[in-house]
Structures are given as structure tokens and as C-alpha cells.
């Protein structure tokens, strides 16, 4: 999605809407750094103060994270996701694990029953990216890739409400994954997800749920 120059006032609202669209559309994925203030000024054709005001507004709403000396990063895909992150940022990790287990085991079971061939293509690609991220040795890349795989499983369940809830909890679950993974990738802590995909591909809902739950338990015990 190309950024276009806003044409109507108030400019700040126009810029906020355009930046939000970049985030919600996935053009700027969660965890990615958005263009610099100078780059946005050039792309949007507005004053620096207008861009700064828009970025601060989206940061206040929980969509962006302004990190001094590093840049501005996408924190959530919606205002509700930002609220969820702030609300549960200090939640008990054990309770977050229980929530993940509840949602992800249910989603895996439904995905096995409802997945399309297109879903399987997406899941295959997501699992491959997860494997590649592990091999890269970059912990944050692995967290993002692992979260993307689970998101794809939830999407394959074809339950819009479940997908919306899981998406809004995205940064909460990613933070839990970061705690599970740690700052460095260690071979002994690796938990494969191929059995989850195999069960979904086979249409075995019970086994898919069991494997999804086992993966979360293995991560917690690693």
C-alpha cells in the first residue's frame, strides 16, 4: 500500500488515518520499525510537526512504540490490541500460558476440521519461516515467526470471533513467547510444530488439539 499525500484538513487526522491503515493492513507488521520521521514527511508532504503529532497519537493509543535512539515500532494492529497489551503486560506467565492453551488447542481442533487447501499452503509457508528463523539464531525473528504460525492456525479455524480475540491478544502472547524462548536460542529449548500441522492436514481435530497443547506445555517446561 503506497502512502498518498493527504488532501483535506485536519491534516493530523488524515495522517493518523493513513498510518493506521499501514498498520492494520499488515504493510507495517507488528514488531517492524516504521519509516523515519523525515521519510514520512517526504512521503506524505506534510510538516514534521504534523507527522510527529500523528505518531504520538498512535503511540498513545497503543499501536506504536517510540523508542528513543532506536526508532518507532509497530506494537499492535488495533487500539483494542494496544489496550490488551497494556492491561496484561504484567500478567502471571502461568495464566497467560493457560489462556494460550485454551485458545490454541481449540483453534487447532477446529482448523483440522475446517482447513482449506489454501490454509494448508499458508501453514506450510509459516512453518518453513519458523524453521528458518530458528536456524538464523535471531530470537526475536523466531518469536515473530512462531507467533505467525499460531496466527495461521487460528485463521484456519474459520471463526472470525476467535481470530479477532486472538489477534487482539497478539502482543500479550508474543511477550509470553519471548519469556519462553529467552534472549538466545538454545537447541535444548526447541519445540517443533510439525506434528500440529500434520494433524491439521490429516483432519484429525482431537490430535491437533493434543499436539497444540503439548507444544505449549513443552515450551513451559523447557
NUFIDREN-548238 format. One record per residue: x, y negated, z of N, C-alpha, C in turn. Coordinates in nm, 2 decimals. Layout:
// NUFIDREN-548238
- X,Y,Z,X,Y,Z,X,Y,Z
...
END
This chain:
// NUFIDREN-548238
- 0.09,0.12,0.00,0.00,0.00,0.00,0.09,-0.12,0.00
- 0.08,-0.20,-0.10,0.16,-0.32,-0.11,0.10,-0.44,-0.03
- 0.18,-0.51,0.04,0.13,-0.63,0.11,0.10,-0.74,0.01
- -0.02,-0.80,0.03,-0.06,-0.91,-0.06,-0.07,-1.04,0.02
- -0.05,-1.15,-0.04,-0.05,-1.28,0.03,-0.19,-1.31,0.07
- -0.21,-1.35,0.20,-0.35,-1.38,0.24,-0.39,-1.51,0.17
- -0.52,-1.52,0.14,-0.57,-1.64,0.07,-0.67,-1.72,0.15
- -0.72,-1.67,0.26,-0.81,-1.75,0.33,-0.77,-1.78,0.48
- -0.82,-1.88,0.53,-0.79,-1.91,0.67,-0.89,-1.84,0.76
- -0.87,-1.82,0.89,-0.74,-1.85,0.95,-0.63,-1.75,0.91
- -0.52,-1.80,0.89,-0.41,-1.72,0.84,-0.37,-1.61,0.94
- -0.37,-1.64,1.06,-0.32,-1.54,1.16,-0.42,-1.42,1.16
- -0.55,-1.44,1.14,-0.64,-1.33,1.14,-0.62,-1.24,1.01
- -0.59,-1.31,0.90,-0.56,-1.24,0.78,-0.44,-1.16,0.79
- -0.33,-1.21,0.85,-0.21,-1.14,0.86,-0.23,-1.02,0.96
- -0.30,-1.04,1.07,-0.33,-0.93,1.16,-0.40,-0.82,1.09
- -0.50,-0.85,1.01,-0.57,-0.75,0.94,-0.49,-0.67,0.84
- -0.40,-0.74,0.77,-0.31,-0.68,0.68,-0.21,-0.59,0.75
- -0.15,-0.63,0.86,-0.05,-0.55,0.93,-0.13,-0.43,0.99
- -0.25,-0.45,1.04,-0.32,-0.34,1.10,-0.35,-0.23,0.99
- -0.38,-0.28,0.87,-0.41,-0.19,0.76,-0.29,-0.10,0.72
- -0.17,-0.16,0.73,-0.05,-0.09,0.71,-0.03,0.02,0.81
- -0.07,0.00,0.93,-0.06,0.09,1.04,-0.16,0.20,1.03
- -0.29,0.16,1.02,-0.40,0.26,1.02,-0.40,0.35,0.89
- -0.34,0.30,0.78,-0.34,0.38,0.66,-0.22,0.48,0.66
- -0.13,0.46,0.75,-0.02,0.55,0.76,0.10,0.50,0.68
- 0.09,0.39,0.61,0.20,0.33,0.54,0.32,0.31,0.64
- 0.29,0.26,0.76,0.39,0.25,0.86,0.35,0.35,0.97
- 0.42,0.47,0.97,0.38,0.58,1.06,0.42,0.54,1.20
- 0.35,0.61,1.30,0.39,0.59,1.44,0.53,0.63,1.46
- 0.60,0.54,1.53,0.75,0.57,1.55,0.84,0.49,1.46
- 0.78,0.44,1.35,0.86,0.38,1.25,0.88,0.23,1.28
- 0.99,0.17,1.23,1.02,0.03,1.25,0.95,-0.05,1.14
- 0.88,-0.15,1.17,0.81,-0.23,1.06,0.92,-0.33,1.01
- 0.89,-0.39,0.89,0.99,-0.48,0.83,1.02,-0.60,0.93
- 1.13,-0.66,0.91,1.17,-0.77,1.00,1.08,-0.88,0.98
- 1.08,-0.97,1.08,1.00,-1.10,1.07,1.03,-1.17,0.94
- 1.16,-1.18,0.90,1.20,-1.26,0.78,1.14,-1.19,0.66
- 1.14,-1.06,0.66,1.09,-0.98,0.54,0.94,-1.00,0.53
- 0.87,-1.00,0.64,0.72,-1.02,0.64,0.69,-1.16,0.60
- 0.76,-1.26,0.64,0.74,-1.39,0.60,0.75,-1.40,0.45
- 0.85,-1.34,0.39,0.87,-1.34,0.24,0.76,-1.27,0.17
- 0.72,-1.15,0.22,0.62,-1.07,0.16,0.48,-1.13,0.16
- 0.45,-1.19,0.28,0.31,-1.25,0.30,0.30,-1.39,0.25
- 0.41,-1.46,0.25,0.41,-1.60,0.20,0.35,-1.69,0.31
- 0.37,-1.66,0.43,0.32,-1.75,0.54,0.43,-1.79,0.63
- 0.40,-1.88,0.72,0.50,-1.93,0.81,0.55,-1.83,0.91
- 0.67,-1.84,0.96,0.73,-1.75,1.06,0.64,-1.74,1.18
- 0.59,-1.86,1.23,0.51,-1.86,1.35,0.38,-1.78,1.33
- 0.32,-1.78,1.21,0.20,-1.70,1.18,0.23,-1.55,1.19
- 0.34,-1.51,1.14,0.38,-1.37,1.14,0.41,-1.33,1.29
- 0.48,-1.42,1.36,0.51,-1.39,1.50,0.38,-1.37,1.58
- 0.29,-1.46,1.56,0.16,-1.46,1.63,0.08,-1.33,1.60
- 0.08,-1.28,1.48,0.01,-1.16,1.44,0.08,-1.04,1.50
- 0.21,-1.03,1.50,0.29,-0.92,1.56,0.26,-0.92,1.71
- 0.26,-1.03,1.77,0.24,-1.03,1.92,0.10,-0.99,1.95
- 0.00,-1.02,1.87,-0.14,-0.98,1.89,-0.15,-0.83,1.88
- -0.09,-0.77,1.78,-0.09,-0.63,1.77,-0.02,-0.56,1.88
- 0.09,-0.62,1.93,0.16,-0.56,2.04,0.08,-0.57,2.16
- 0.01,-0.68,2.18,-0.08,-0.69,2.30,-0.19,-0.58,2.29
- -0.24,-0.55,2.17,-0.35,-0.45,2.16,-0.29,-0.31,2.16
- -0.16,-0.29,2.17,-0.10,-0.16,2.19,-0.06,-0.09,2.06
- -0.07,-0.16,1.95,-0.04,-0.09,1.82,0.11,-0.10,1.79
- 0.17,-0.21,1.84,0.32,-0.23,1.81,0.39,-0.24,1.94
- 0.52,-0.21,1.93,0.61,-0.22,2.05,0.73,-0.31,2.01
- 0.74,-0.42,2.06,0.85,-0.52,2.03,0.97,-0.49,2.12
- 1.08,-0.44,2.06,1.20,-0.41,2.14,1.31,-0.51,2.11
- 1.34,-0.58,2.21,1.44,-0.69,2.19,1.58,-0.62,2.14
- 1.63,-0.68,2.04,1.76,-0.63,1.98,1.75,-0.51,1.90
- 1.63,-0.46,1.88,1.62,-0.34,1.80,1.52,-0.35,1.69
- 1.41,-0.42,1.71,1.30,-0.44,1.61,1.17,-0.42,1.67
- 1.07,-0.41,1.58,0.93,-0.38,1.62,0.89,-0.25,1.57
- 0.83,-0.16,1.65,0.80,-0.03,1.61,0.65,0.00,1.62
- 0.60,0.09,1.54,0.45,0.13,1.55,0.44,0.22,1.67
- 0.35,0.18,1.76,0.33,0.26,1.88,0.20,0.35,1.87
- 0.10,0.30,1.80,-0.03,0.37,1.79,-0.10,0.33,1.66
- -0.20,0.41,1.62,-0.27,0.38,1.50,-0.40,0.30,1.52
- -0.44,0.28,1.64,-0.56,0.21,1.66,-0.55,0.14,1.80
- -0.64,0.05,1.83,-0.64,-0.02,1.96,-0.68,0.08,2.07
- -0.77,0.18,2.04,-0.80,0.28,2.14,-0.68,0.37,2.17
- -0.60,0.40,2.07,-0.48,0.48,2.09,-0.38,0.41,2.18
- -0.37,0.28,2.16,-0.29,0.20,2.24,-0.34,0.19,2.38
- -0.47,0.18,2.40,-0.52,0.19,2.54,-0.50,0.32,2.60
- -0.51,0.43,2.53,-0.49,0.56,2.58,-0.34,0.58,2.63
- -0.25,0.52,2.55,-0.11,0.53,2.58,-0.08,0.46,2.71
- -0.14,0.34,2.73,-0.11,0.26,2.85,-0.18,0.33,2.97
- -0.30,0.38,2.95,-0.37,0.44,3.06,-0.31,0.56,3.11
- -0.25,0.64,3.02,-0.19,0.77,3.06,-0.04,0.78,3.06
- 0.03,0.67,3.05,0.17,0.67,3.03,0.24,0.73,3.15
- 0.18,0.72,3.27,0.24,0.78,3.39,0.16,0.90,3.44
- 0.09,0.96,3.35,0.01,1.08,3.40,0.10,1.20,3.43
- 0.05,1.28,3.52,0.12,1.40,3.56,0.14,1.49,3.43
- 0.27,1.52,3.40,0.30,1.60,3.29,0.23,1.73,3.28
- 0.20,1.80,3.40,0.13,1.92,3.40,-0.01,1.91,3.35
- -0.07,1.79,3.39,-0.21,1.77,3.34,-0.22,1.74,3.19
- -0.11,1.67,3.14,-0.11,1.64,3.00,-0.09,1.77,2.93
- -0.01,1.86,2.98,0.01,1.99,2.92,-0.12,2.07,2.91
- -0.20,2.06,3.02,-0.33,2.13,3.02,-0.43,2.07,2.92
- -0.42,1.94,2.90,-0.50,1.87,2.80,-0.46,1.92,2.66
- -0.33,1.92,2.64,-0.28,1.96,2.51,-0.33,2.11,2.48
- -0.31,2.19,2.58,-0.35,2.33,2.56,-0.50,2.34,2.53
- -0.58,2.27,2.60,-0.73,2.27,2.57,-0.76,2.23,2.43
- -0.70,2.12,2.39,-0.73,2.07,2.25,-0.67,2.15,2.14
- -0.54,2.19,2.16,-0.47,2.25,2.05,-0.51,2.40,2.04
- -0.54,2.47,2.15,-0.59,2.60,2.13,-0.73,2.61,2.06
- -0.81,2.51,2.10,-0.94,2.51,2.04,-0.93,2.47,1.89
- -0.84,2.38,1.86,-0.82,2.34,1.72,-0.77,2.45,1.64
- -0.67,2.52,1.69,-0.61,2.63,1.62,-0.71,2.74,1.58
- -0.80,2.77,1.68,-0.90,2.87,1.66,-1.00,2.83,1.55
- -1.04,2.70,1.55,-1.13,2.65,1.45,-1.06,2.64,1.31
- -0.93,2.61,1.32,-0.86,2.59,1.19,-0.85,2.73,1.12
- -0.83,2.84,1.20,-0.83,2.97,1.14,-0.96,3.01,1.07
- -1.07,2.96,1.12,-1.20,2.99,1.06,-1.24,2.90,0.95
- -1.18,2.78,0.95,-1.23,2.68,0.85,-1.13,2.62,0.75
- -1.00,2.66,0.77,-0.90,2.60,0.69,-0.92,2.63,0.54
- -0.89,2.53,0.46,-0.89,2.54,0.31,-0.75,2.57,0.26
- -0.75,2.60,0.13,-0.62,2.63,0.07,-0.53,2.50,0.08
- -0.59,2.39,0.06,-0.52,2.26,0.07,-0.47,2.24,0.21
- -0.54,2.28,0.31,-0.49,2.27,0.45,-0.37,2.36,0.47
- -0.37,2.47,0.41,-0.25,2.56,0.42,-0.13,2.50,0.36
- -0.15,2.43,0.25,-0.03,2.37,0.18,0.02,2.26,0.27
- -0.07,2.18,0.33,-0.02,2.08,0.43,0.05,2.14,0.55
- -0.01,2.24,0.60,0.05,2.31,0.72,0.19,2.37,0.68
- 0.20,2.43,0.57,0.33,2.48,0.52,0.44,2.37,0.52
- 0.40,2.26,0.46,0.49,2.15,0.45,0.53,2.09,0.58
- 0.43,2.08,0.67,0.45,2.03,0.81,0.54,2.12,0.89
- 0.52,2.25,0.87,0.61,2.34,0.94,0.75,2.34,0.89
- 0.77,2.32,0.76,0.90,2.31,0.70,0.97,2.18,0.75
- 0.90,2.07,0.76,0.95,1.95,0.81,1.00,1.96,0.95
- 0.92,2.04,1.03,0.95,2.06,1.17,1.08,2.14,1.18
- 1.10,2.24,1.10,1.22,2.32,1.10,1.34,2.24,1.05
- 1.32,2.16,0.95,1.43,2.07,0.90,1.47,1.97,1.01
- 1.37,1.92,1.08,1.40,1.82,1.19,1.48,1.88,1.30
- 1.45,2.01,1.33,1.53,2.08,1.43,1.67,2.09,1.39
- 1.69,2.13,1.26,1.82,2.16,1.21,1.90,2.03,1.20
- 1.83,1.91,1.19,1.90,1.79,1.18,1.97,1.75,1.32
- 1.91,1.80,1.43,1.97,1.77,1.56,1.92,1.64,1.62
- 1.83,1.57,1.55,1.77,1.45,1.60,1.65,1.47,1.68
- 1.66,1.45,1.81,1.54,1.48,1.90,1.42,1.41,1.86
- 1.43,1.28,1.83,1.31,1.20,1.81,1.25,1.24,1.67
- 1.33,1.27,1.57,1.27,1.32,1.45,1.20,1.45,1.47
- 1.25,1.54,1.56,1.18,1.66,1.58,1.05,1.64,1.65
- 1.05,1.55,1.75,0.92,1.52,1.82,0.82,1.47,1.72
- 0.86,1.38,1.63,0.76,1.33,1.53,0.71,1.44,1.44
- 0.80,1.53,1.40,0.77,1.64,1.31,0.68,1.74,1.38
- 0.71,1.77,1.50,0.63,1.87,1.58,0.49,1.81,1.60
- 0.48,1.68,1.63,0.35,1.62,1.65,0.27,1.62,1.52
- 0.34,1.60,1.41,0.27,1.60,1.28,0.22,1.74,1.25
- 0.29,1.85,1.29,0.24,1.98,1.26,0.11,2.00,1.34
- 0.11,1.97,1.47,-0.01,1.99,1.55,-0.12,1.90,1.50
- -0.09,1.78,1.45,-0.20,1.70,1.40,-0.26,1.77,1.27
- -0.18,1.83,1.19,-0.22,1.90,1.07,-0.31,2.02,1.11
- -0.28,2.09,1.22,-0.36,2.20,1.27,-0.50,2.14,1.31
- -0.50,2.03,1.39,-0.63,1.98,1.43,-0.71,1.93,1.31
- -0.64,1.87,1.21,-0.71,1.83,1.09,-0.78,1.95,1.02
- -0.71,2.06,1.02,-0.76,2.18,0.95,-0.88,2.24,1.02
- -0.91,2.20,1.14,-1.03,2.24,1.21,-1.15,2.18,1.16
- -1.14,2.07,1.08,-1.25,2.00,1.02,-1.36,1.97,1.12
- -1.32,1.91,1.23,-1.41,1.85,1.33,-1.36,1.71,1.35
- -1.44,1.61,1.29,-1.40,1.47,1.29,-1.38,1.41,1.43
- -1.47,1.46,1.52,-1.46,1.40,1.66,-1.33,1.45,1.73
- -1.31,1.58,1.71,-1.18,1.64,1.77,-1.06,1.57,1.71
- -1.06,1.55,1.58,-0.95,1.48,1.52,-0.93,1.34,1.57
- -1.04,1.27,1.59,-1.03,1.13,1.63,-0.97,1.12,1.77
- -1.02,1.21,1.86,-0.98,1.21,2.00,-0.83,1.25,2.01
- -0.79,1.35,1.93,-0.65,1.40,1.93,-0.56,1.29,1.88
- -0.61,1.22,1.77,-0.53,1.11,1.71,-0.51,1.00,1.81
- -0.61,0.96,1.88,-0.61,0.85,1.98,-0.52,0.89,2.10
- -0.50,1.01,2.12,-0.41,1.06,2.23,-0.27,1.08,2.18
- -0.24,1.05,2.05,-0.12,1.08,1.99,0.01,1.04,2.06
- 0.02,0.92,2.11,0.14,0.88,2.17,0.15,0.94,2.31
- 0.04,0.98,2.37,0.04,1.05,2.50,0.11,1.19,2.48
- 0.06,1.26,2.38,0.11,1.39,2.35,0.26,1.38,2.30
- 0.29,1.28,2.22,0.43,1.27,2.18,0.53,1.24,2.30
- 0.48,1.16,2.39,0.56,1.14,2.51,0.58,1.27,2.59
- 0.48,1.35,2.60,0.49,1.48,2.66,0.59,1.57,2.59
- 0.58,1.56,2.46,0.68,1.64,2.38,0.82,1.59,2.40
- 0.84,1.46,2.42,0.97,1.41,2.44,1.03,1.46,2.57
- 0.94,1.47,2.67,0.99,1.53,2.80,1.02,1.67,2.79
- 0.94,1.75,2.71,0.97,1.89,2.69,1.10,1.91,2.62
- 1.12,1.83,2.51,1.24,1.85,2.43,1.36,1.80,2.50
- 1.35,1.69,2.56,1.47,1.63,2.63,1.55,1.54,2.53
- 1.65,1.48,2.57,1.73,1.39,2.48,1.81,1.46,2.38
- 1.84,1.59,2.40,1.92,1.66,2.30,1.85,1.79,2.27
- 1.86,1.84,2.14,1.80,1.96,2.10,1.89,2.08,2.14
- 1.84,2.17,2.22,1.92,2.28,2.27,1.86,2.41,2.22
- 1.94,2.50,2.16,1.89,2.62,2.10,1.80,2.70,2.19
- 1.83,2.71,2.32,1.75,2.79,2.41,1.61,2.74,2.43
- 1.59,2.61,2.40,1.46,2.55,2.42,1.37,2.55,2.30
- 1.43,2.61,2.19,1.35,2.61,2.06,1.23,2.70,2.07
- 1.11,2.66,2.03,0.99,2.74,2.03,0.93,2.73,1.88
- 0.94,2.84,1.81,0.89,2.85,1.68,0.73,2.84,1.67
- 0.68,2.79,1.56,0.54,2.77,1.55,0.49,2.85,1.43
- 0.57,2.94,1.37,0.53,3.02,1.25,0.42,3.11,1.28
- 0.41,3.16,1.41,0.30,3.26,1.44,0.17,3.19,1.45
- 0.17,3.06,1.48,0.04,2.98,1.48,-0.01,2.98,1.34
- 0.08,2.94,1.25,0.04,2.93,1.11,0.00,3.06,1.05
- 0.07,3.17,1.08,0.04,3.30,1.03,-0.10,3.34,1.07
- -0.14,3.31,1.20,-0.28,3.34,1.24,-0.38,3.26,1.17
- -0.35,3.13,1.15,-0.45,3.05,1.08,-0.46,3.09,0.94
- -0.35,3.13,0.87,-0.36,3.18,0.74,-0.44,3.31,0.73
- -0.43,3.39,0.83,-0.50,3.52,0.83,-0.64,3.51,0.87
- -0.68,3.39,0.91,-0.82,3.37,0.95,-0.86,3.43,1.09
- -0.75,3.45,1.17,-0.77,3.51,1.30,-0.78,3.40,1.41
- -0.90,3.36,1.44,-0.92,3.25,1.53,-0.87,3.28,1.67
- -0.89,3.40,1.72,-0.85,3.44,1.85,-0.70,3.43,1.86
- -0.63,3.50,1.77,-0.49,3.50,1.77,-0.43,3.36,1.75
- -0.49,3.28,1.67,-0.44,3.14,1.65,-0.44,3.06,1.78
- -0.55,3.08,1.86,-0.57,3.01,1.99,-0.46,3.06,2.08
- -0.44,3.19,2.09,-0.35,3.25,2.18,-0.21,3.20,2.15
- -0.17,3.20,2.02,-0.04,3.16,1.98,-0.01,3.01,2.01
- -0.12,2.93,1.99,-0.10,2.78,2.02,-0.08,2.76,2.17
- -0.16,2.84,2.25,-0.14,2.83,2.39,-0.01,2.88,2.44
- 0.04,2.99,2.38,0.17,3.04,2.41,0.28,2.95,2.38
- 0.27,2.88,2.27,0.37,2.78,2.23,0.39,2.67,2.33
- 0.27,2.62,2.38,0.28,2.51,2.48,0.33,2.56,2.61
- 0.29,2.69,2.65,0.35,2.74,2.77,0.50,2.77,2.76
- 0.54,2.81,2.65,0.69,2.84,2.63,0.77,2.71,2.64
- 0.71,2.60,2.58,0.78,2.47,2.59,0.79,2.42,2.73
- 0.68,2.44,2.81,0.69,2.40,2.95,0.78,2.48,3.03
- 0.80,2.61,3.00,0.89,2.70,3.07,1.04,2.69,3.03
- 1.06,2.63,2.91,1.20,2.63,2.85,1.29,2.54,2.93
END
